[in-house]
Amino acid sequence: MSEEALPFEERYYPDAEKYLGYYRKSIENIERFWDERARELVWLKPWHQVLDREKAPFYRWFVGGETNINLNALDRWIGTSVENKVAYYWEGEPGDRRVLSYGDLYREVNRLAYALKEYISVKPGDRVAIYLPMIPELPISMLAVTRIGAIHSVVFSGFSSWALADRIVDAKADVLITADGFYRRGRIVDLKKNADEAVKLAADQGVRVRKVIVVKRAGNEVRWSSELNVWYHDLMKEVPEKVYVKPEPRKSDDVLFILYTSGTTGKPKGIMHSVGGYMTYVYNVFRWNWDPRPEDVFWTAADIGWITGHTYIVYGPLMHGETQIMYEGAPDYPNPGRIWEMVERYGVTVFYTSPTLLRLLRKYGDEWVEGRDFSRLRLLGTVGEPINPEVWKWYYEKIGWKSAPIVDTWWQTETGAAMISPAPGIALVPLKPGSATLPLPGIVADVLTSDGRQAGPGEKGYLVVREPWPGMMLGIWGDPDRYVRTYWTRFSRPEEGVWIYYPADYAVKDSDGYFWILGRADEVLNVAGHRIGTIELEDALLTHPAVSEAAVVGAPDPVKGEVPVAFVVLRAGYEPSEKLEKELRETVRRLIGPIAEPSRIYFVEKLPKTRSGKIMRRIMISLLRGQPVGDVTTLEDPSAVDAVRKALERGK
Ligand code: 6R9
C-alpha cells in the first residue's frame, strides 16, 4: 500500500514534497509561523509577544492579545453570505429535525448570553457546567458562556450523577445547564434525575449550585424546585427578541473552557484550554485537515461531550462557516444503516468518526452500505484510537469509494486539535492504512526510547512533542503540580531548560518518518475511543462493601478496541455469585457511567502483587491474552498467578 499511489481526484493527488516543504518552513521558526497564522483571525487587541517561554512548561501564547472566540465563530459571519447559510442540520433520534442558520445561531447565542448575564448574574471567569445531550442548545450554551467571558465545563451526557458531581465540585461551578431527557435507542434517558442527584451530591461536598437551567427536549416528567430550576424556554421568553451582547474581551491566556479527562489516579483532570491559543490552533488545523469549501456538508459523528466534539463540531467548523450535521441518538438505531442513510440524504462531503464506530457498523454487514450514493464524500477522517488496516480498507473502499483520502488524526484532549495527521488542506502525503502519517505544521514530534534516546526506524518507543504549540492546554484546573508531573517530567531536563511533552502513548516511526501510534503507555484504557482510568474503576468497585481488592485491566475487543475486565477479591463473609457480579456492574454504572461497565468480573482469591504491594496488572493482561506471564520473581506470592488462572478458567 505504501508505494502504491491511490487514485484520488487530482486535488488530493499525493505530493509529499509539497507538504514537507511547507512543514520544514513552519518549524524553522515556530514563533514567526504561529504569529502569521494568528493574524488570520479577529482579535480585539494585538499581542506583543507570540510565545512566552519564561515559566515553561506553563507556556503562554499571544501574550497581551485580547479576543473572544465568538467573534470568529459567529459575529464575523453576520452581514456576509454565510449569515443565511445552514450552520446545523440537526436530527433527533426519533427523526425530528431542526435547521439553524448562522443568523439563527447568532440570535440564540446572544439571547442566552443576555439571560445568563442579566438574570443569572454569570460573571467573566465563572464556571458553568453543561450536561446536555446532542441538541442545538449544547453548542448554543457553550458559545453563550464564552461570549460573556465565562468558562464552560461540558460533561458528557452518558456520565452518571456521581461523575457529574465530581466535575461540578472540582470546577466549583455554580450554574448548571441540563435537559429533561433525551432519546437513546428508542428510550428516554432521564437526564434531569441525574442532574438533581449530582446537585445534591455536590452540595454534600460543599459546592452549592445556585441555578439549574433545564432545556425541554423529551417532555418526560421531572421533579421541579421552583427556587433552583428554571426552564430554558421560560428564561428565553423574557429576553428581548433582537438583543446584542458584546463579546467580553478576554486575554489570550485566559481560560476558554475546562474539559475533564481520565488520568492514572482516581481523580479526573480538568484540562484547561486558552482563549487565544486554542482559537488559533483549531482554526488552522481545521483548515489543514478538511480543506473547507463553501458547498461542504461536514459531519463529525461524535459527541460534543468529548474534545473531538468541542473542536470539530463547535469551534473549528463554525470558525470556517461550515454547514454541519448534528445527530442526537444511537448510530445503529432504528437500524444499522442510520448513519449511512443520513450521509446519503444530506449529501455529506466530509465525514469524521472513530474506528470503534466503523468497526460496529462494518460488523453489521455490507448490505447496509451497498447501493447508497456516497459520491459527494471527498474526505474521511478517524480519531480516538489506532485504526486497524482492515477497517481502514473497508472505510476507504465501501464508504469513500476509493476516492476520498482518509485523514487519521492523532491528538488528545490536552492538545486541542489534531497533531499528527494528513493535511489535504495543504498537500496530501501518501497514505498508509493504520498510520496517522506526519506531524502537522509547527509540531515537532518524535519517538524516544525509555532512556530518552531517539528511537531508530521501526523501534518501539514513546511519542513526545519537543516544541510548544498554541493548542496546548494551559494546565490542569486547580492542580499545577499534576500538570508538570503528568506531562513534563518523563523526558524533560529542566536543569538544561529542555521541556518535552509526554502524551503517554507508545509509537513507532518508520523509515519514511511516518508515525504509527500503538496505544496508551499508562494505566488508562481506551474503550471505544474513550479514556477510562483503571484506578477510577477500581475505586468505584471498592465502594461496594463486598470488595476487598480490585484490579482492572483492558482486554482486547473486536468492536470497542479494548474493554475493562475486573479482578475482585471479596471480603470475608462474601461469596461469589451472579447477583454480586450484577451489583458490582451496577456500582460502576452508577459511579462512572455505562461506558465504564466491565465486560467481565472475575472473583479471585488473591491478586498478583510486588513485594512493595503494587498490583501487577501485566500478569492479568498476559493471562487474558493467553500469553506467557514472563518474569514473576518480583511477586510477593507466586501462587497468585495460579489463582488468577483458575478464576479465568472457571469463568469460561
Ligand atoms: C482526540 C481524542 C487521547 C488518546 C491518545 C491516544 C488515542 C487518539 C488516535 C489515537 C491512535 C489516533 N488516540 N487519536 N490513537 N491513532 N488517530 O481522542 O482525545 O479522548 O483525550 O484521547 O486517544 O491514546 O492519547 P482523548
Boltz pocket constraint, residues with backbone or C-beta under 6 A from the ligand:
constraints:
  - pocket:
      binder: B
      contacts: [[A, 261], [A, 306], [A, 307], [A, 308], [A, 382], [A, 383], [A, 384], [A, 385], [A, 386], [A, 387], [A, 408], [A, 409], [A, 410], [A, 411], [A, 412], [A, 413], [A, 414], [A, 420], [A, 436], [A, 503], [A, 504], [A, 505], [A, 517], [A, 518], [A, 519], [A, 520], [A, 526], [A, 529], [A, 530], [A, 531]]
      max_distance: 6.0
